C-alpha cells in the first residue's frame, strides 16, 4: 500500500524547499495528484524520481533542465551517420 505525502513533507524528507518540490512537479520529474488547492505525492513516485535522478544537480532550474535534456538524449534512437553508411 502506498503512502502519500504533502509537498511540505516531501520537502522535509528530501531536505529541500517546498518551492523546489513544486519546480520538480511543474517540470514533470515528480508525479503528483491534485487535491483541492494542493498536491500529494506517492511514496513510490518519490523513490522513482530520486533513483532516476541520483547524482544529478536538481537544486536549481538550470540543473533540472539539464537533467531532463540528458534523459531525452539518452533515450533518443541512435542514428547512423549517413556519410559513414555511404562509404562502406
C-alpha positions as CSV (number, residue, x, y, z in Angstrom):
1,X,0.0,0.0,0.0
2,X,1.4,3.4,-1.0
3,X,1.9,6.2,1.5
4,X,1.0,9.7,0.3
5,X,2.9,12.9,1.3
6,X,2.2,16.6,1.1
7,X,4.7,18.9,-0.6
8,X,5.8,20.1,2.8
9,X,6.5,16.5,3.9
10,X,8.4,15.7,0.7
11,X,10.5,18.9,1.1
12,X,11.4,17.9,4.7
13,X,12.1,14.3,3.6
14,X,14.5,15.4,0.8
15,X,16.0,18.4,2.6
16,X,14.8,20.9,0.0
17,X,12.3,23.8,-0.1
18,X,8.7,23.4,-0.9
19,X,9.4,25.6,-3.9
20,X,11.9,23.1,-5.2
21,X,9.4,20.3,-4.9
22,X,6.9,22.4,-6.9
23,X,9.5,23.0,-9.6
24,X,10.1,19.3,-9.9
25,X,6.3,18.8,-10.2
26,X,6.0,21.5,-12.8
27,X,8.9,20.2,-14.8
28,X,7.3,16.7,-14.8
29,X,10.1,14.9,-13.0
30,X,8.0,14.2,-9.8
31,X,4.5,12.9,-10.3
32,X,1.7,14.2,-8.2
33,X,-2.1,14.2,-7.6
34,X,-4.0,17.4,-7.4
35,X,-6.1,17.6,-4.2
36,X,-8.2,20.7,-4.0
37,X,-5.7,23.5,-3.5
38,X,-2.6,21.4,-3.1
39,X,-0.8,18.3,-4.4
40,X,0.1,15.0,-2.8
41,X,2.9,12.6,-3.8
42,X,3.0,8.9,-3.6
43,X,6.0,7.3,-1.9
44,X,6.9,5.1,-4.9
45,X,6.9,8.2,-7.2
46,X,9.3,10.0,-4.8
47,X,11.5,6.9,-4.8
48,X,11.4,6.6,-8.6
49,X,12.4,10.3,-9.0
50,X,15.3,10.1,-6.5
51,X,16.6,6.9,-8.1
52,X,16.3,8.1,-11.7
53,X,18.0,11.4,-11.0
54,X,20.5,10.2,-8.4
55,X,23.7,12.2,-8.7
56,X,22.1,15.0,-10.8
57,X,22.0,18.6,-9.5
58,X,18.3,19.3,-9.1
59,X,18.9,22.3,-6.8
60,X,18.1,25.0,-9.4
61,X,16.1,25.4,-12.6
62,X,19.2,25.1,-14.9
63,X,20.2,21.8,-13.3
64,X,16.7,20.5,-13.6
65,X,16.5,21.4,-17.3
66,X,19.9,19.8,-17.9
67,X,19.0,16.6,-16.2
68,X,15.7,16.4,-18.2
69,X,17.6,17.1,-21.5
70,X,20.2,14.5,-20.7
71,X,17.4,11.9,-20.3
72,X,15.9,12.9,-23.7
73,X,19.3,12.5,-25.4
74,X,20.0,9.1,-23.7
75,X,16.5,7.8,-24.7
76,X,16.7,9.1,-28.3
77,X,17.1,6.5,-31.0
78,X,20.7,6.2,-32.3
79,X,21.0,7.3,-35.9
80,X,23.9,6.2,-38.0
81,X,25.9,8.8,-39.8
82,X,24.7,8.8,-43.4
83,X,28.2,9.5,-44.7
84,X,29.6,6.5,-42.9
85,X,27.0,4.2,-44.4
86,X,27.6,5.5,-47.9
87,X,31.4,5.0,-47.7
88,X,31.0,1.3,-46.8
